[in-house]
Amino acid sequence: MCVWEITEACNLRCAHCIVSAGRRRPDELTPEEALGLVDALKGSGCEVVALSGGEPLKRRDWAAIAARIVQSGMRAALATNGLLVDDKAVDKMAAAGVYGVAVSLDGTAPTHSAIRGPGTFERALDAIRRLVSSPVETAVMTQIHRGNVGELEDMYKTIVSLGVTRWQLQVAVPAGRMLVLEREYLMQVSDLPSVIETIADLSRRGEISVSASDNIGYYSKDEPELRRSRSGAPLFWTGCQAGKSVVGITSNGDVKGCPSLPGEFAVGNIRETPFEEIWRNDDGFAYTRRWDGALLTGGCADCPYAPVCKAGCTCMAYAVTGTVYDNPFCAQRV
């Protein structure tokens, strides 16, 4: 899977944005370069491309990129804040063959609006309703932080009533704009048990698919519930997939194992090196492809789950400790 930030342009300035999105990069990939990258992804064995940003709908040729992805035999998805999702946009998604769209929802109306701006909650709900009424599979994504951790139950009721297919939750990472608001919003390690219990409980209800993303969990009694597949099978965390089955690409063509990792994890740029060559180079993704347990530090060094867990989410670990080999945001450690 590729998560491709096709633009950093955005119509919002969200408080927890990990990339501090706003203005379009001056060196953003051209339409021709973007279509060429789609072909390269297909040639490297990619199966799913998720277009994100910034706000991907702020890029004029987003529909052409999505259509090229589908025409190439891959699946195309979109992640959006919903503000530009009108009937015309939904029609373009369906015409391009986009299979799924995820809309961000970060709390009840007051909380969401405090983070994203006045009126954004109602417009996000309007986007979700339009998408649910279309052929496109509709999901909701939520960043969990101290401002909304007590609102998950109310959010669940709202999301179920809207008729979405899936709800994915992740902990807001202390990076980008979140660093400015860290004390006010950032979850603490001690908050993890109650959050995990709540997500697992919501998942068990079975009304919609509820799942935790890569930076939540690790071997509490609720682990199989947190990662339950859409078919209902219980799953377990088996290590970060950055640079293994996942790749992140920025709007200017930088390639990283995961889009959430900071710029210093870029292993090449498609303008300088063909994507296929970057992807074949194991050295660039050594932290997962050549993982070495001897490098683990802190609480991860002596953990019996380490050979499987591999210190959990590399992005969260690096943001919190400055290394991908120690991750205190861990249910087992708590």
N, C-alpha and C positions, 0 to 999 in steps of 0.2 A: 504493500500500500504506500502511496505517496500522498503526503499532505503538502500542498503547494500554496504558498501565500502569493497569490497572483498580483497583489498590489498592497501597498501600505496606506493608500488613500482611504480615508474613513470619514463618515459624516457624524461620528461621535468621538468623544474623548473619555472613554470609560476609565473609571478610577483604578481598575485592576488589570488593565491591558498589559500583557507581558511584553509586547513589542512597541508599546507607546505609539500606536498607530495614529495617523492624522493626515499627513501630506504624502503624496505620491513620491517615490524615490525618483530622482532625476535620471538614474541609470536603470529604470525598470525595463524588463525584457520587451522588445518590440513584438507586435503581433506575429511577424514572421518567425522570430526566435521562439516565441511561445509555442507555435504549432510544431516547430522542429523539435522542441523538447518533448511534446506529446509523443511524437514518433520514436524518440530515443527511449522514453519510458516503456513504451510497448516493446521495443526491441530488447530491453533488459529484463523482461518478464513481469513487469508491473501488471496488476490486475484491477486495482481500484485507485482512482485519483480523487482526492477531496480538495476542492478549491476553497481557500479561505483568504483572510487578509490580516489587517485592515478589513474593509468591507468589500468582498469580491464583486458585488454588483456595481461598485464604483468604477470598475474597469470596463471600458466600452465594449471590448471584444470578448467578455466572459462567456457569452452564449456560443460564440464560434469556437472557443477553446473547449467548452464542454461537449459540443457536437463532434469535434475532432477526436476527443477521448472515446466517445461512444462508437464512432465510426471505425476506430482502430481496434475495437473489440474489448475495450476496458470498460469498467463501470465508473460513472461520474457522480460525485456528490458535492453539495455546497454547504457551507456554514455561514450564516448571516445574522445580523442584528434585527432584520425584519423590516426596517424602515423603508426600504426600496422595493419591498415585495408587494407590488400591485398586480392587477389582473394581467397586464401585459407581460410582466416579469414571469409570472407563473406559466403563462402560455409559452414563453420562450424556453423555460425549463423543460416543459413537457415536450416541446418540439425538438429540443436538443437531445432528449433521451435521458435527462438527469433522473436517476432512480431515487435519490433521497436528499432531503434538505433538513438541516438542523438549525433551529432558531434559538438564540440565547435568551434565557430567562433567569434572572439573578435575584429573585426574591418576590415578595408580595409587592403590590403597587408602590408603596412609599419607598421600600428598600431598593427595588429595581430602578426607580426614577432618581433616587439619590446617587446611584452609581453611574447611570447612563444619561440622565437628563430628564427634564419635565416632559411628560406625555409619551415617553418611550415605552412604558409598560403597555398602555392601551394599543399602541401601534404594533408592538410585538405580538399581542394576542390577535390583532386583526390579521397579521401575516400568517399566523398559525392556522386561523380559520380558513383563509384562502387556500393554503396548501393542503389542509385536510380534505377540502372539497375537490381537490385535483387528483390526477393519477399518481402524483409524487408521494412517496413515503415520507412521513413527517415525524421529526424527532425534536426534542428539547434538550439543550445543554445548559448546565448550571455550574457556576464556580461557587464552591462553598467557602464562606468566610464567617467571621464572627457576627456580621450584620444580618445574615440570613440563616444561620445554623438552627435557630429556633423556629424557622418558618417552613421547614421541609414538609411537614404534614399538610399545612394549608396549600403549599405549592402543589403537592401531589394531587389533592382534590381538584384544583384548578386544571392541572394538566390532563388528568383523566377525563374531566368533563369536556375538554376540547377535542378529544378523540385522537390524540397523537399515538404513534406506535411505540416509541421508545423514549426513555428519559435517562440521560447519562450525566453523572455527577462527578466532579473532580474538585480537589482542594486548590484554592487560589495560590499560586506560586509567588514567593517573595522576589519578584523581578519586575522590571519595567516601572510602570506608574505605581504598582502596589508597594514599592519601596518607600514611597512618600507617605503612604497610609498604613504602614506595617503595624504599628502599635494598635491602631483602631480596628483594623479589619483582619489581620492575619490570624488564622487558627493556631492554637497551641497544640503541642503533642498531647497534652492531657485531655484535649477535646475529642481525640480520635475514637475512644471506645464508644461514647454515646452516639457519635456520628455514624460509625460502622453499624451499630445496633439498629439505628433508625433506618438506614438504607436497606439493611437485610430484612427488616420487618416490612418495609414498603414493597420490596421485591417478592416476598412470600405471598402477598395479597393476590398477585397474578392478574390484576386488571390491565396493566401494561408492563412492558419489559423495563425494569429498573436495574441499572448496572453502575458499578463504580469504575472509574477510569484507572489508569495505571498508577496514580500516586495515592491511592487509598487502599489500606488493607495490610496484607501479608500475615497470613496464618493464625488469625484468631479463629474461634469456632464458627464464625460466620463467613469465612473465606469462600467456600463453595457457593454461597448464596450471592455474594457480592459480584461474582463473575459468571453467574449462570447464563448459559447461551440462550439464544432466542428459541431454540428447540426444547429448552428446559433442562439441558444437561448441566450438572454442577462442574465448574471449572476451577482451576487453581493458578495462581501467579507462578510463572516459570521463568522469570527474568525479563529485563528490558529488551525490547525488540528493535531499538534504534540501531540502524545500520545493518540489521539482519533481515527482517521482513518489513521494515518501515524505513522510509526516507523522507526527509523534509527539504523543501526547496524554497528559497526566498524569492522575492519579486525581482531581484537583480541577477538571479541564477546561481547564487551560492548554494552549495549542497551540504546538508548536515544529516546526521543519523536521525534526529528528531527535530521538528520545527520549533519546539519549545526551548531547546538548548541555546545558549548565547552564541554570539558571533565567533568566539574563539574556537568553537567546535566545527566551523566550516572546513571541509576537507578539499574544496576545489570550487571552481566556477565554470559553468558550462560554456562560457565565452572563451575560456582559455584551454579547457580540456573537455573532450567529449564526455557526456554523462556516463556512457557505458564504461569508459576507462576509469572514471572516478569510482563507480560502483564496484568494479572488479578489484580495486585496490584495498585489500584487507587491512593494511596499515592505518588507513584513515579512520577505520571503525574498530580499532583494536580493543577499545574499552568494552565492547560486547562480543565481537567476533573472536577475539583472543583473550577472553576474560581470564584473569588470574586471581584466584582466591587469596594468594599470599599478599596481595596488595590491600586487602580489606583492613580498615582501621576502626577504632572506636567500638561501639557495641556490636557492629557487624562482624568484627574479627573472630569472635568466639561463638557466634550463633550457629546452632546445628542446622538451620535452614539455609545457610549461606550458599552451599553448592547449587541450590535450586533458585533461591530468591535473587542472588547476585546484587544485594543492596537495594532492591526495589527500583523505583523510578529514578533514572539518572538525572533528570532535570531537577526534581525536587531535592535529591541528595546534593547536587552541585550548588543549588541556590542557597541551601541552608548551611552547608559545611565547607563549601569550596572544593570538594572532591566527590567523585562518583563512587567512592568506596566506603562511604559511611552515611547512613540515612536514619536519623532519629524519628522521622515520621513513619513509624512502624508499629502496628498493633501488637506484634509479638514482643517487641521491646517494652512497650507500655505495660 
